[in-house]
């Protein structure tokens, strides 16, 4: 399931929780203070758009949500993991 060792731990726990609770509503608080609310839409494999032979190339999972406020889609990866996640009004701890 893991595409990238950097996804282990907190992001892996997040990914598993979300895929087990797809019908829930979520609120995400990011490190910069931004808050987004959304519903699970999908997940997909992604990469950082570098050439395959580039030493910085990486693949990773993205979890896609539909914004409750706007209907726009947004993605969460290990790169932009929220500092707080709320599921149906309950704060969820994914560890370190």
JOKAWO-V58068 format. One record per helix or strand of 3 or more residues. SS is the DSSP state (~ for helix, > for strand). FROM is the first residue (numbers start at 1). TO is the last residue. If there is no record, write none. Layout:
ss:SS from:FROM to:TO
ss:SS from:FROM to:TO
This chain:
ss:~ from:5 to:7
ss:~ from:10 to:20
ss:> from:25 to:29
ss:> from:35 to:47
ss:> from:59 to:67
ss:> from:73 to:76
ss:~ from:78 to:80
ss:> from:84 to:87
ss:> from:90 to:92
